[in-house]
Amino acid sequence: MKVAWMFAMAALALAAGCCTTRDFAKHEPVKVILDTDMISDYDDMGALACLHALADAGECEILATVSCTRKNGSVAAVEICNAYYGRPDIPVGCSKLDSAVSGRDKWGHKKFLDLQKKYPGKFKYADSDEAPDAVDVYRRLLASQPDGSVVICSLGFLSNQRALLESKGDAHSPLDGKALVAKKVKKWVAMACFYPEGHEYNSDGDPVSSKIALRDWPTPIVITDFQYGRHLYAGRAIVESDYEGNPVKDVFKADLAPREKINPRSWDQLAGHPSWDESAVLIAVRGEESYFAIENGFYEMKDDKGHDIWRYDPTSPSCRVLQKTPRTEVGKIIDELMLRKPKTPWGAR
């Protein structure tokens, strides 16, 4: 198995190299705030791993990693991953919005709680509600950055985006939330919505917040929706790797369907798990036209129950992404990023 895995890794590296001939690191590092739910599905952890790998390569600067879910182990899971990649001091926060999705007993959340048992001492906030207010983290960091320089990448529910827009001036900035976003944010990349209309998990979880955030956001929004990521697979490579003491592998291994249970109707496939959230990170750091085609327009919520609809508009600054580079190749790029070992694992920088 190990020999076969080594050959597979070499093939992944070669394939990823063929797809990334541009030197993304030559550009100024992209300033990113990552907003994740880390509550049930685990592509969030793969996306955070990709973000750290891109930061190691000098392609981005991680300003903060905040949770949009409450009363669970989401913040600790983020902290553990940050610590594994040698960035334990990245600011973290948690939504304080009453409508935010919450709970430690949600389906699939156990794998994140298990990280706390395996990696004691690598996190501060066992209960996410103990973490700072995500909106305060957003406002403090946005106020300190150059105008139009920050990319917000959301992988979960849109609670924090709504709360940020509705925030008032404070010690960080006299601007209200909408004005602060308009001044400091370059774009918002969101994994959300169902094309051409329907219901999707992230935009369904806190539907009123989704409606407000998508309607009132003042900068371009780039959406990677359910349809794009559904058949973009990655993660098998890290599960079958010989890495030990890796929280990303731990989380993928806990849930990824084994090879013998794969069939044409399986949610997971031989290459891995649908990579909705990893695609959002690639867009946030490398741009929506790096591996993707775009269609200009915007998503709006038809009601307060999470029903979205896509409005095509060639004049809109916002867009949704579609396939350009074959999904199999994008999946290999994601795998290669997840397999990169940290420059200083568990070490402060």
C-alpha positions in Angstrom: 0.0 0.0 0.0 2.8 2.4 0.9 4.6 1.9 -2.5 1.3 2.4 -4.3 0.6 5.5 -2.2 4.0 7.0 -3.1 3.4 6.5 -6.8 -0.1 8.1 -6.4 1.5 11.1 -4.6 4.0 11.6 -7.4 1.2 11.5 -10.0 -0.7 14.1 -7.9 2.2 16.4 -7.7 2.8 16.1 -11.5 -0.8 16.7 -12.3 -1.0 19.6 -9.9 2.1 21.1 -11.4 0.6 20.9 -14.9 -2.4 22.8 -13.7 -0.5 25.6 -11.8 2.0 26.8 -14.3 1.4 30.4 -13.2 3.5 31.5 -10.2 0.7 32.8 -7.9 3.2 33.6 -5.2 4.7 36.4 -7.4 1.7 38.5 -6.5 1.1 40.4 -3.2 -0.3 37.9 -0.7 -4.1 38.0 -0.6 -5.5 39.1 2.8 -8.2 36.5 3.8 -10.7 36.2 6.6 -12.1 32.7 6.7 -15.6 32.1 8.0 -16.5 28.5 8.6 -19.2 26.4 10.3 -17.1 23.4 11.2 -20.2 21.6 12.5 -21.1 18.6 10.4 -19.5 18.3 7.0 -15.7 18.2 6.8 -14.8 19.9 3.6 -14.3 23.0 5.8 -11.3 21.3 7.3 -9.9 20.6 3.9 -10.4 24.2 2.9 -8.6 25.4 6.0 -5.7 23.1 5.2 -5.6 24.4 1.7 -5.6 28.0 3.0 -2.6 27.3 5.3 -0.7 25.6 2.5 -1.3 28.6 0.3 -0.1 30.9 3.2 3.0 28.7 3.5 3.7 29.4 -0.2 3.3 33.1 0.3 0.1 33.4 -1.7 -2.1 34.7 1.1 -2.1 36.1 4.6 -4.7 34.6 7.0 -6.1 37.5 9.0 -8.6 35.6 11.0 -10.6 32.3 11.2 -14.0 32.7 12.7 -17.0 30.4 13.2 -20.5 31.1 12.2 -21.9 28.3 14.5 -22.3 28.3 18.3 -22.4 26.1 21.4 -20.1 23.5 19.9 -16.5 22.6 19.2 -16.1 24.5 16.0 -13.7 27.2 17.2 -11.5 24.6 18.9 -11.3 22.6 15.7 -10.2 25.7 13.9 -7.6 26.5 16.5 -6.2 22.9 16.4 -5.8 23.1 12.6 -4.2 26.6 12.9 -1.8 25.3 15.6 -0.9 22.3 13.4 0.2 24.6 10.6 2.3 26.7 13.0 -0.2 29.6 13.3 -1.7 29.3 16.8 -2.1 33.0 17.2 -4.5 33.6 14.3 -7.5 35.5 15.7 -10.6 33.4 16.1 -14.2 34.3 16.9 -17.7 33.0 17.1 -21.1 34.3 16.0 -23.2 35.8 18.8 -26.3 36.1 16.7 -29.3 34.4 18.2 -30.4 32.9 14.9 -26.9 31.3 14.3 -26.9 27.5 14.0 -25.8 25.9 17.2 -25.3 22.5 19.0 -22.7 20.0 20.0 -25.0 17.1 19.1 -25.5 17.9 15.5 -25.0 15.0 13.1 -21.3 14.6 12.2 -20.0 17.0 14.9 -18.4 14.3 17.0 -15.3 14.1 14.8 -14.5 17.8 15.6 -15.1 17.2 19.3 -12.7 14.2 19.1 -9.9 16.5 18.1 -10.1 18.1 21.5 -9.3 14.8 23.1 -6.5 14.0 20.8 -4.8 17.4 20.8 -5.2 18.8 24.3 -3.4 22.1 24.9 -3.8 23.1 21.2 -6.9 25.2 21.7 -8.3 27.8 24.1 -12.1 27.6 23.5 -13.6 24.1 24.1 -17.0 25.8 23.9 -17.3 28.1 20.9 -19.4 30.5 22.8 -16.4 31.4 25.0 -14.6 32.8 21.9 -14.6 36.5 21.1 -17.5 37.9 19.1 -16.8 37.2 15.4 -18.2 40.7 14.4 -15.7 42.4 16.8 -12.9 40.3 15.2 -14.1 41.3 11.7 -14.4 45.0 12.6 -11.0 45.2 14.3 -9.2 43.6 11.4 -11.0 45.3 8.6 -10.4 48.7 10.2 -6.6 48.0 10.3 -6.3 47.0 6.7 -5.7 49.0 3.5 -8.9 50.0 1.6 -10.3 47.4 -0.8 -7.7 44.8 0.3 -9.5 42.0 2.2 -11.2 38.9 0.8 -13.8 37.3 3.0 -14.3 33.6 2.3 -17.3 32.0 3.9 -17.8 28.2 4.0 -20.9 28.0 6.1 -24.0 29.9 7.2 -24.2 33.6 6.5 -24.9 34.7 10.1 -21.7 36.6 10.5 -22.0 38.5 7.3 -25.5 39.7 8.3 -24.3 40.7 11.8 -21.3 42.5 10.3 -23.5 44.5 8.0 -25.8 45.5 10.9 -23.0 46.5 13.2 -22.6 50.1 14.4 -19.5 52.3 14.7 -17.2 51.4 17.6 -13.7 51.9 18.9 -12.3 50.1 15.8 -14.0 52.4 13.3 -16.7 55.1 13.3 -18.2 53.5 10.2 -21.2 51.2 10.4 -20.8 47.7 9.1 -22.0 48.2 5.6 -19.8 51.2 5.1 -16.8 49.5 6.7 -17.3 46.5 4.3 -17.6 48.8 1.3 -14.4 50.6 2.2 -12.2 47.6 3.2 -13.4 44.5 1.4 -12.4 43.6 -2.1 -14.9 40.8 -2.5 -16.8 38.1 -0.6 -16.4 34.5 -1.8 -19.2 32.3 -0.5 -20.0 28.6 -0.8 -23.8 28.8 -0.8 -27.0 28.5 -2.9 -28.5 26.1 -5.3 -28.6 26.7 -9.1 -30.9 27.7 -10.8 -33.1 27.9 -7.7 -33.8 25.8 -4.6 -32.4 25.1 -1.2 -28.8 24.6 -0.1 -27.4 23.7 3.3 -25.4 26.9 4.0 -27.9 29.4 2.8 -30.7 27.4 4.5 -29.3 27.2 8.0 -29.9 30.8 9.0 -32.2 31.8 6.1 -33.1 35.3 7.3 -29.4 36.2 7.6 -28.8 34.8 4.2 -31.5 37.0 2.7 -30.1 40.1 4.4 -26.5 39.4 3.6 -27.0 38.5 -0.1 -29.3 41.5 -0.6 -27.3 44.2 1.2 -23.6 43.3 0.7 -21.9 46.3 -0.9 -19.0 44.6 -2.8 -18.8 41.9 -5.4 -19.9 38.4 -4.3 -18.5 35.3 -6.0 -20.6 32.2 -5.4 -19.4 28.6 -5.7 -22.7 26.9 -5.4 -23.9 23.4 -4.7 -23.7 22.4 -8.4 -20.1 23.3 -8.9 -18.7 21.4 -5.9 -21.0 18.4 -5.9 -18.8 16.4 -8.4 -15.4 17.9 -7.4 -13.7 15.2 -5.4 -10.7 15.3 -3.1 -9.5 13.8 0.2 -8.8 10.2 -0.5 -5.1 10.9 -0.8 -4.7 12.3 2.6 -6.8 9.5 4.2 -4.6 6.9 2.6 -1.3 8.8 3.4 1.1 7.7 6.1 0.8 11.0 7.9 0.2 10.8 11.6 -0.7 13.4 14.1 -2.5 15.4 11.4 -5.9 16.8 12.4 -6.9 17.2 8.8 -6.4 13.5 8.1 -8.2 12.6 11.4 -11.3 14.5 10.3 -11.4 13.1 6.7 -10.6 9.6 7.9 -13.6 9.7 10.4 -16.2 10.2 7.7 -14.9 9.4 4.2 -16.6 6.3 2.8 -14.2 3.4 2.3 -13.3 2.3 -1.2 -15.4 -0.9 -0.9 -18.6 1.1 -0.2 -18.3 3.3 -3.3 -20.8 3.0 -6.1 -22.1 5.3 -8.8 -24.8 6.7 -6.3 -22.4 7.3 -3.4 -22.0 10.7 -2.0 -18.3 10.1 -1.8 -16.3 8.6 -4.7 -12.9 7.0 -5.1 -11.2 10.3 -5.3 -12.7 11.5 -2.1 -15.4 13.8 -0.8 -17.3 16.7 -2.6 -15.0 19.7 -2.3 -17.4 22.6 -2.1 -15.4 24.6 0.5 -12.0 23.9 -0.9 -13.1 25.5 -4.2 -14.1 28.6 -2.3 -10.5 28.9 -0.9 -9.0 28.5 -4.4 -11.2 31.3 -5.6 -10.5 33.5 -2.7 -6.7 33.2 -3.1 -6.1 32.5 -6.7 -9.1 34.2 -8.2 -12.4 33.2 -9.8 -10.8 32.9 -13.2 -7.9 30.8 -12.2 -9.6 27.4 -12.8 -13.1 28.5 -13.2 -15.4 30.1 -15.8 -17.9 32.7 -14.4 -21.4 33.8 -15.1 -22.3 37.3 -14.0 -25.4 37.8 -11.9 -26.5 37.3 -8.3 -28.3 35.0 -6.0 -31.3 36.3 -4.0 -33.5 34.7 -1.4 -37.2 34.4 -2.5 -38.5 34.1 1.0 -37.4 33.8 4.7 -37.1 30.0 4.5 -34.0 29.6 2.4 -35.3 29.4 -1.1 -32.8 31.0 -3.4 -32.9 31.9 -7.1 -30.2 32.9 -9.5 -30.6 36.1 -11.4 -28.4 36.3 -14.6 -27.2 39.8 -15.1 -24.2 40.5 -17.4 -23.8 43.9 -15.9 -23.5 42.6 -12.3 -20.1 42.8 -10.5 -21.1 39.5 -8.8 -21.0 36.1 -10.3 -21.2 32.3 -9.8 -18.4 30.0 -11.0 -18.7 27.1 -13.5 -16.2 24.6 -14.8 -13.3 25.6 -16.9 -10.4 23.4 -15.7 -11.8 19.8 -15.5 -13.0 19.0 -12.0 -10.7 16.0 -11.9 -7.7 18.3 -12.3 -9.0 20.8 -9.7 -9.4 17.9 -7.3 -5.8 17.0 -7.8 -4.7 20.5 -7.0 -6.8 20.4 -3.8 -5.3 17.0 -2.8 -1.7 18.3 -3.4 -2.4 21.3 -1.2 -3.9 19.2 1.6 -0.9 16.9 1.4 1.7 19.6 1.9 3.3 19.3 5.2 3.4 22.5 7.4 6.6 24.5 7.3 6.6 24.5 11.1 4.1 21.9 12.4 2.8 22.8 15.8 5.4 25.6 16.1 4.7 29.3 16.6 6.1 31.6 13.9 
